[in-house]
């Protein structure tokens, strides 16, 4: 096609405008966070219903971290409360943007990105206070060959050692999964002999269920899970904003965890 002088100028201007928009758009998207859907579960003191009693207005350590770090990016956080397995599935399928208090695992990295760590986590074995048959246990491996029944939360992560032990049928047969989180009623009703729970969560559950003096942490058995992160859908945050998020987190202290 041969352009005349005017049409050529208009055409060239249009092409240049298109190129400018093409170049500018990614930069603009890098700087804009927008709305993020944040999933949460009842997991005190990290994630829990606030005084308002509204599922869309939770409180807790992880919630404060999200508002502090993602809020610094200008993100508009919309909270969604659903069962744990459904939240994981929603993030994997792109229907949810953020999960909090997450361990960085190979399986999860297939469909998600992880922020820099903002706290550490350790889970302890909680048992009935009057149960002393397993006081000599020093680790999860001691369950093998014993009559011990271990309670865990379905879809929760308990570290690489736990995953390795689960490959051993003699260990796996002693593990019983609870749906819906940490369930100390399984201890009270004699369905398990111990339950793996984060220390602070365990204390909160004991208080909420009126089990002070009834359920206590084992003196020796604990699992160091290490760094805990904000988990994001792969298309939920631009690479530039993820880099900024990590810078913001690294400038702050990792919250202590017992």
N, C-alpha and C positions, 0 to 999 in steps of 0.2 A: 504494500500500500504506500502511495506517495502522498505525503502531507503537504498542504498549503502552509503558508507562514503562520496564519492564525491557528489553524487546527493543530499544527505541529507544536506550537507553544502551549496550547491547552493540553495536548496529549502529554507533552513532557512534564508540565506542571502536575498533571494527574498522576503520572508515574512516580514523580518525586514525592508527592503527598502520600501515595500508597507506601513507598519505601519508608518514609518517616514514621508512618503509623505502624508499619510492620516492626520496625526497630523499637519504637517507643512502647508498644503494648507489653512485651515481656518485662520491661523495666518497671512499668507501672504496676504489673501484677506482683512483681517482687516486693514492692513497697506496701501493698495492701493486703491485710489479713482477712477482714470480713468476718462472717459468722462461722463458728465452729461448734459442732454438736459434740458434747462431752458426756460420755457414759459414766455412770457411777453405781455403786452397790452399797448396801448397809455394811460398813466395815469400820467401825469406830476404833480409834479416834481419827482415822484418816479420811473417811467418807461417811457421812451420816445425815439424817434429817435434822434440820435446824429448828429453832424455836417456832418458826412460822408453820412448821408441819407440812410444808409444800415441797414436793419432789423436785420442783424446778429451782429450788433455792437451798441446796445442801450446804453443809459446813464440814470442817475438818482440816487436818494437816495437808492432805493432797489437794483439797479444794483451794486452800489458801495459796499453795504452790502454783496451781493453774492460773489463778487470778493474778498472782504476782508476776509470773514469767510470761504467760501468754498475753496477759493484760498489758504488759510493757510493749508488746508488738501492736497493740490496738485491736486485738481480737475481741469479737463479741461472742461470749460464751453462752451457749444454750444447753442446759443440763437435762439429761435423759436417764431415768432409772428403770432398769430391766434386769431380769436374771442374768447372771454372769455369762453363761454359755451363749445367750442371745446377743449380749453386747460384743463378745469376741467375734461372733459370726457377722454382726452388722458392720464392724470395722473392716473385717476381711472383705466384705462385699461392697464396701464404699458407701454404706448408708450411715456411717458414724465416723467422726473425725478423730476423736481423742479418747484414750483411756489412761487413767492415772495409776501411779504406784506399781509400775510394770517392770518385770525382769526382762532383759534383752536375751531372747533365745533364738536359735537358728530357725526354728519353725516359724516364729512370729516375724522374723526378718524377711520372709518370703512375701509378705503382704503389708509390711509396715516399716516406718522409720522410727528411730528412737532418739530422744534428746540426750544431751549430756545428763549424767546422774544428778539428782537433787537430794537424795538421802540414801541410807543403807538399810538393809533389812535382815533380821535374824528370826527364825521361827524356833519355838521351844516345844518340847513334848509335855503336854499338860495331862495330869492324872488325878485320880481320887486321892485325897490326903491320907486316907487310911490304907492305901494299897502300897505295900512295901516289897512285894514279890520280885520286883524288877529294879530295885534300887542299885544293883550292881551294873546296870547298863551304862555304857559310856558313849554309845552311838547307835544309829539306826541299824547297823550291821548285826548288832547283838540280837535283833528280833529273829534272825534266821535260826531255826532249830528250836525255838521257844514256843510257848503257847500264847504269846502276846498278840493282841488284836489292835492294829493301828488304824485310827480314824483320820481321814484326810478330806479336804474339800475337792469336789470334782472340778476338773479343769484348772486347778491351781498349780503353780510351779514351786517345787521344793528343792531345786538344785540338781546339779549333774550327778552327785552321789546317789540321790534318791532314784533318778532315772536309771542309773546303772543297776541299782539293787532291784528295781522292778523287772529287770530282765531275768532275774533268778526266781523260778516258780516258788521256791521255799520262802521267799520274802513276799512276793506278790500275793500268795494265798493268805497272807496275814494282814492284808490291807483292805480296808472297807471305806468306800467313798460316800460322803454325805452330799446331798443336793441342797444348795442354798446356803453355803458358807459354813463357818465354824459351829459345830453343834455339840455343845457340852452335855446336852440331854442324852446323847449316845453313851456318854460315860456314866451318867447317873442311872440309866436304865440297863447298864451292864451289857451293852451291845459291842463296846470296844473297851480296851484297857488304857488307851491313851489317845490324845488328839494333837496333831501338829498345828500350832497357832503362833502368830506373831505375839511377842510378849505384851505389848500395849493393848492389842486387840483382845488377848486373853483376859487381861485385867478388866477391860470394859465389859466383856461378855459375862464374866463372873459376877460383877457388880449388878449388871442388868438382870441376871437370872437369879439373884439372891443366893449365890453359891460360895460366898466367902467362907473360907475354912473347909470347904467341901472339895473344891478343885484347886490344885496347886501345880506350878511348873516342876518338872523333874530337875533335880539338882545338877545333872551332868549332860543330858541329851539335848542338843540344840543343833541347828543347821544354819550356817552362815550363807545367806543368799547373795550378799554383796550389794552392788549398786542398783538403785531403783530409778526408773526413768519415766518420762512422759512418752507414751506410745501414740504415734500419729499415722493415719492412713497415708499411703504413698502419694495421693493426690490432694491431701488436705492442706499442705503448707508448701509454699515454693522453696526451692533450694536456698534462695537468698534469705528468706525469713527463718528457715530452719537454722542457718548459720548464725543469724542474729540471736535466735533463741538460745543456742548453745553458748554464745558469748555472754549473754545475760546470766545464765545459770552458773557458768564457771566463775563469774565475778563474785558470786555469792558462796556462802558456806554450804557444804552438804549437811543436811539436818542430822543430828545424832540419832542413833537407833540402838536400843539395848537388845 
